Amino acid sequence: MPSFPQATSVSTCLSCSCDKLELVLDLGVHPLANNLLTLGDLEKDEPKFPLGLQVCQECWLMQLTHLVPAVDLFTDYFYFSSFSGTMLDHARRAVEVYQTDFELTEDSFVVEIASNDGYLLKNFVAAGIPCLGIEPAGNVAKVAREAGVETVERFFNSESASEICSGYQLADLILGNNVFAHVPDTNDFIAGVKTLLAPEGHIVFEFPYALDFLEKSEFDTIYHEHVFYFSLTALIPLFSRHGLSITNVERLSIHGGSLRLTARHEGVQVPSKVVASLVAEEREAGLTDPGRYHQFGEAVDEIKKTLTGLLADLKAGGQSIAAYGASAKGSTLLNFSGIGKDLIDFVVDRSNYKQGKFTPGSHLPILPAEALAEKQPDYALLLTWNFAEEILNQQSEFTAAGGKFVAPIPTPRILDGSKN
């Protein structure tokens, strides 16, 4: 039998160290969501680990019940941001805002943590603003460097932050898009950000927002890479613990609902009134009430029941079903719901890094996105529902021929081809 790394049980809050952790949702045992398989892998044992969500009843931070070593998650990675037109456009517009709002010039220095394939930083390169990417996945960092984005191949923590400070100037802007929730030692991560930040600098993090997560029952965003599910209520004490102040927040629609958070050294800027307003909104929505989290678990169970019933009925009626998006969230949804080859024939994806491989756990073949129109199944389960509008535009040939998409979140439903 092969020897796989062991998951570590989380018994105290990874932010405030409180031991009052309440189970929110037990998803069972899952493979690593981005561990795509080759044909030869299908005959081997697949590593699987417990996957569950719990909430700290002291600081109200949602976090996983078990951790998998980071080196097993990120040293070779299959997610490349540049394959999404939505992400490219979002990055371009964000950089334009940052240039103006933070008065960035050729004398400034921008650092992005988990910079992926350089999809965002290349906009700073084009504008002549010095920047540096920090990316632990060697295969992804290589693509970024080939695109002209200087990239350090490291995990970000307080140690690597000190090393970067010795070789570069302090950062006027530190960016972290969809990385903050991935780092188990969140205190060490924020300590590193504090070390790297210039006295008048800004921190801007984007991440899926806990309020949207709960309200839309976005359980498929739970996987081993996503250690945390952040609310503003949980983050204020974390930042304050390290001498940082959250000065502004903005709710975004991307990824099913995200939060863009701006922070600075304490005392540099008075927080915007919107910060206190959003904390009050979270309290009103029940984010400091254990009962709200129990409601989430009940809603997830209903989605699973409804979705599997819908797909089973379609299949029983002689309809063929594929899926769009070999995504991490798709892995969680398929494995938790028990959806496999009995219901889904294949998955398509735009990324040539994923094509020719197989999905974790469910072992569905991954084909190019064009295969959806070529093979023309009757329905396609939209695993990357967060990019629904972009995908429907790309797949107009499929829908024009009568193909329909099935969206699983927040309520399983058949799309009409023209809207989410």
C-alpha positions in Angstrom: 0.0 0.0 0.0 1.3 3.5 -0.8 2.1 5.9 2.0 0.1 9.1 1.9 0.6 12.2 4.1 -1.7 12.4 7.0 -4.2 15.2 7.6 -3.9 17.0 10.9 -7.1 17.5 12.9 -7.8 21.2 13.9 -8.9 21.3 17.5 -8.2 25.0 18.3 -8.9 28.1 16.2 -6.1 28.8 13.8 -6.5 32.5 14.4 -7.3 33.2 18.1 -6.4 29.7 19.5 -9.9 29.3 21.2 -11.0 25.7 21.6 -14.7 26.4 21.2 -15.1 25.0 17.7 -18.5 24.0 16.4 -18.9 21.6 13.5 -20.8 23.3 10.6 -20.7 20.6 7.9 -19.1 17.2 7.4 -18.5 16.5 3.7 -16.9 13.1 4.3 -13.6 11.9 2.8 -12.4 13.6 -0.3 -9.5 13.5 -2.8 -7.4 16.7 -3.2 -9.6 18.9 -5.4 -6.9 19.9 -7.9 -5.1 16.5 -8.0 -6.1 15.7 -11.5 -5.2 12.1 -12.6 -3.5 10.6 -15.6 -4.8 7.4 -17.2 -2.1 5.4 -15.3 -3.3 6.9 -12.0 -6.7 5.4 -12.3 -5.3 2.0 -11.4 -3.6 3.3 -8.2 -4.9 4.2 -4.8 -6.0 7.8 -4.6 -5.1 9.8 -1.5 -8.2 11.0 0.3 -8.7 13.1 3.4 -11.5 14.2 5.8 -13.2 17.4 4.7 -15.3 19.3 7.1 -16.1 22.9 8.1 -16.2 24.3 11.7 -16.6 27.7 13.2 -14.9 29.3 16.2 -17.4 30.6 18.7 -15.0 33.2 20.0 -13.8 35.1 16.9 -16.4 33.5 14.4 -13.8 32.3 11.9 -14.9 29.4 9.7 -12.1 26.9 9.1 -11.5 23.3 8.0 -11.6 20.5 10.5 -8.5 18.9 9.0 -5.3 20.2 7.3 -3.3 18.6 4.5 0.4 19.7 4.2 0.7 22.7 1.9 3.6 21.1 -0.1 1.1 18.4 -1.2 -1.2 21.1 -2.5 0.8 23.7 -4.3 4.2 22.6 -5.6 2.6 21.5 -8.9 -0.7 23.2 -9.7 -3.2 23.0 -12.4 -5.1 26.3 -12.0 -3.9 29.1 -14.4 -5.8 32.3 -14.0 -5.1 33.5 -17.6 -7.5 30.9 -19.0 -10.5 32.9 -17.7 -11.4 36.1 -19.6 -13.4 37.1 -16.5 -10.3 37.0 -14.3 -8.2 38.8 -16.9 -10.7 41.6 -17.2 -11.1 41.8 -13.4 -7.4 42.0 -12.9 -6.9 44.7 -15.5 -9.7 46.9 -14.0 -8.4 46.4 -10.5 -4.9 47.5 -11.5 -6.3 50.7 -13.1 -8.0 51.5 -9.8 -4.9 50.8 -7.7 -2.7 53.0 -9.9 -5.0 55.9 -9.4 -6.1 55.4 -5.8 -2.7 54.7 -4.4 -0.8 57.1 -6.7 1.6 54.4 -8.0 4.6 55.4 -10.1 7.8 54.0 -11.5 9.3 54.6 -8.0 6.7 52.4 -6.3 7.0 48.7 -5.6 4.1 46.2 -5.8 4.2 42.7 -4.5 1.6 40.0 -5.2 1.4 36.9 -3.0 0.4 33.8 -4.9 0.7 35.6 -8.2 -0.2 32.6 -10.3 0.8 32.9 -14.0 1.3 36.7 -13.8 -2.2 37.4 -15.1 -2.5 40.5 -12.8 1.1 41.7 -12.4 1.6 41.9 -16.2 -0.6 45.0 -16.1 1.8 46.7 -13.7 4.7 45.6 -16.0 3.0 47.2 -18.9 2.5 50.4 -16.9 6.2 50.6 -16.0 5.5 50.0 -12.2 8.1 47.7 -10.6 6.5 44.6 -9.2 7.3 41.1 -7.9 5.3 37.9 -7.8 5.6 35.3 -5.1 4.3 31.9 -6.3 5.0 28.5 -4.7 4.0 26.3 -7.7 7.0 25.9 -9.9 5.1 25.1 -13.1 3.0 28.2 -12.7 5.9 30.5 -11.7 7.7 29.4 -14.8 4.8 30.6 -17.0 4.8 34.0 -15.2 8.5 34.5 -15.8 8.1 33.6 -19.4 5.5 36.4 -19.6 8.0 38.9 -18.3 6.8 39.0 -14.6 9.6 38.7 -12.1 8.6 35.9 -9.8 10.1 34.4 -6.7 9.3 30.7 -6.3 8.4 30.5 -2.5 5.6 30.0 0.0 4.9 33.4 1.6 5.4 33.6 5.4 7.2 35.8 7.9 10.5 34.1 7.0 10.3 34.6 3.3 8.9 38.2 3.9 12.2 39.0 5.7 14.2 37.6 2.9 12.4 39.6 0.3 12.9 42.7 2.4 16.6 42.2 2.3 16.7 41.9 -1.5 14.0 44.5 -2.5 12.5 47.7 -1.1 9.5 47.6 1.1 6.2 47.3 -0.7 3.9 50.2 -1.4 1.2 47.8 -2.3 0.8 44.2 -1.3 -1.8 42.2 -3.1 -3.3 38.8 -2.3 -6.1 37.6 -4.6 -7.7 34.3 -3.5 -4.7 33.2 -1.5 -5.4 34.5 2.1 -7.8 31.7 2.8 -5.3 29.1 1.7 -2.7 29.6 4.4 -3.1 27.6 7.6 -0.8 29.7 9.7 -2.8 32.9 9.2 -1.0 34.7 12.0 2.4 34.1 10.5 1.1 35.1 7.1 -0.2 38.5 8.4 3.0 39.0 10.4 4.9 38.6 7.1 2.7 41.1 5.4 3.3 43.6 8.2 7.1 43.1 7.8 7.0 43.7 4.0 4.7 46.7 4.1 6.1 50.2 3.6 5.2 52.8 6.4 2.6 54.4 4.1 1.8 51.3 2.1 -1.5 49.5 1.4 -2.6 45.9 1.6 -5.4 44.7 -0.6 -6.8 41.2 -0.3 -9.6 39.6 -2.2 -11.3 36.4 -1.1 -14.7 34.7 -1.2 -16.9 36.4 1.4 -18.4 34.4 4.2 -21.7 36.2 4.1 -22.3 35.3 0.4 -21.0 31.8 1.2 -23.6 31.2 3.8 -26.5 33.0 2.1 -26.0 31.2 -1.3 -25.0 27.9 0.3 -21.8 27.8 -1.7 -20.5 24.6 -0.1 -18.6 23.5 -3.2 -16.0 26.2 -2.4 -15.0 24.0 0.6 -11.9 22.0 -0.3 -8.6 21.2 1.3 -6.8 24.3 -0.2 -9.4 26.7 1.3 -8.6 26.5 5.0 -10.7 29.6 5.9 -14.0 31.3 5.0 -13.6 34.9 6.1 -16.0 37.4 7.5 -15.0 40.9 8.5 -16.0 40.1 12.0 -13.3 37.4 12.2 -10.6 39.4 10.4 -10.6 42.7 12.4 -9.0 41.1 15.6 -6.6 39.1 13.4 -5.2 42.2 11.7 -5.2 44.2 15.0 -3.2 41.5 16.7 -0.4 42.3 14.2 -0.6 46.1 14.3 -2.7 46.5 11.2 -6.0 48.2 10.7 -8.7 47.4 8.1 -9.4 50.7 6.6 -11.9 49.9 3.8 -14.0 47.0 2.4 -15.9 46.5 -0.9 -18.2 43.7 -1.8 -17.6 42.2 -5.3 -19.7 39.9 -7.3 -16.8 37.7 -8.6 -16.6 34.1 -7.5 -20.1 34.1 -6.3 -19.5 37.0 -3.9 -16.1 38.3 -2.7 -14.7 40.9 -0.3 -12.0 43.3 -1.3 -10.3 44.4 1.9 -7.8 47.3 2.3 -5.5 47.5 5.3 -2.6 49.7 6.5 -0.4 50.0 9.5 -2.4 51.1 12.6 -2.7 54.8 13.0 -2.0 55.7 9.4 -5.6 56.1 8.3 -9.0 56.2 10.1 -11.1 53.3 8.9 -14.0 54.1 6.6 -17.5 54.0 8.0 -18.3 51.1 5.7 -16.2 48.8 7.9 -18.3 49.3 10.9 -21.4 49.1 8.8 -20.5 45.8 7.3 -19.7 44.3 10.7 -23.2 45.4 11.9 -24.7 43.8 8.7 -22.9 40.5 9.5 -24.2 40.5 13.0 -27.7 41.1 11.7 -27.3 38.2 9.3 -26.5 35.9 12.1 -22.7 35.4 11.6 -22.3 35.5 15.4 -25.1 33.0 16.0 -24.4 29.2 15.9 -27.9 28.6 14.6 -27.1 30.4 11.3 -24.4 27.8 10.6 -26.7 24.9 11.3 -29.2 26.4 8.8 -26.3 26.4 6.2 -25.8 22.6 6.7 -29.4 21.9 6.2 -29.5 24.0 3.0 -26.5 22.0 1.7 -28.2 18.7 2.3 -31.2 20.0 0.3 -29.1 21.1 -2.6 -27.5 17.6 -2.8 -30.8 15.9 -2.7 -32.4 18.2 -5.3 -29.4 18.1 -7.7 -28.9 14.3 -7.7 -32.7 13.9 -8.2 -32.7 16.3 -11.1 -29.8 14.6 -12.9 -31.1 11.1 -12.2 -34.5 12.1 -13.7 -32.8 13.5 -16.8 -30.7 10.4 -17.2 -33.7 8.1 -16.7 -35.5 10.0 -19.4 -32.8 9.1 -21.9 -31.0 12.5 -21.8 -27.2 12.6 -22.1 -25.3 14.8 -19.5 -21.8 16.3 -19.5 -20.2 18.8 -17.2 -18.3 22.1 -17.8 -15.3 23.0 -15.7 -12.7 20.6 -14.2 -12.6 22.9 -11.2 -11.8 22.4 -7.5 -15.3 23.4 -6.6 -16.5 20.9 -9.1 -14.5 18.2 -7.4 -16.2 18.9 -4.1 -19.7 19.0 -5.6 -19.2 15.8 -7.5 -17.7 13.8 -4.7 -20.0 15.1 -1.9 -23.1 14.4 -4.1 -21.9 11.1 -5.3 -22.2 12.2 -9.0 -20.0 10.1 -11.3 -19.9 8.1 -14.5 -23.4 6.8 -13.9 -24.7 10.3 -14.6 -21.9 12.3 -16.3 -20.3 11.2 -19.5 -17.3 13.7 -19.5 -16.1 17.1 -18.4 -14.8 19.9 -20.6 -12.4 22.6 -19.7 -10.6 25.4 -21.6 -7.2 24.7 -19.9 -4.9 22.6 -22.0 -3.1 21.7 -18.7 -6.3 19.8 -17.6 -7.3 18.3 -20.9 -6.5 14.6 -21.2 -6.6 14.0 -17.5 -9.3 12.8 -15.2 -11.3 14.4 -12.3 -10.3 13.5 -8.7 -12.5 10.8 -7.1 -15.1 10.7 -9.9 -12.5 9.8 -12.6 -14.4 11.6 -15.4 -12.4 12.3 -18.6 -11.5 15.9 -19.2 -11.9 17.1 -22.8 -11.4 20.5 -24.6 -14.2 23.0 -24.2 -15.0 22.6 -27.9 -16.1 19.0 -27.3 -19.3 20.2 -25.8 -20.6 21.5 -29.1 -19.0 18.6 -31.0 -20.5 15.8 -28.9 -23.7 17.9 -28.2 -25.0 16.2 -25.0 -28.5 17.3 -24.0 -27.3 18.9 -20.7 -24.1 20.1 -19.1 -23.7 20.5 -15.4 -22.1 23.9 -14.8 -19.4 23.1 -12.2 -17.8 26.6 -12.7 -21.1 28.4 -12.1 -19.1 31.4 -10.8 -18.2 32.1 -14.5 -21.7 31.3 -15.9 -22.1 34.4 -18.0 -18.6 34.0 -19.6 -19.3 30.3 -20.3 -22.7 30.8 -21.8 -21.2 33.3 -24.2 -18.4 30.9 -25.2 -20.8 28.0 -25.6 -23.4 29.7 -27.8 -23.0 26.9 -30.4 -23.9 24.3 -27.8 -27.0 26.2 -26.6 -28.1 27.2 -30.1 -28.2 23.5 -31.0 -30.5 22.9 -28.0 -28.0 22.1 -25.3 -28.9 23.3 -21.8 -26.8 24.0 -18.7 -27.7 22.9 -15.2 -26.6 25.3 -12.5 -26.2 23.7 -9.0 -25.8 26.7 -6.8 -27.6 28.3 -5.0 -30.5 26.2 -6.2 -30.2 23.4 -8.7 -32.0 24.6 -11.9 -31.9 24.4 -15.7 -30.7 27.6 -17.3 -32.4 29.0 -20.3 -29.2 29.8 -22.2 -29.4 33.6 -21.8 -29.0 34.2 -18.1 -27.6 32.8 -14.8 
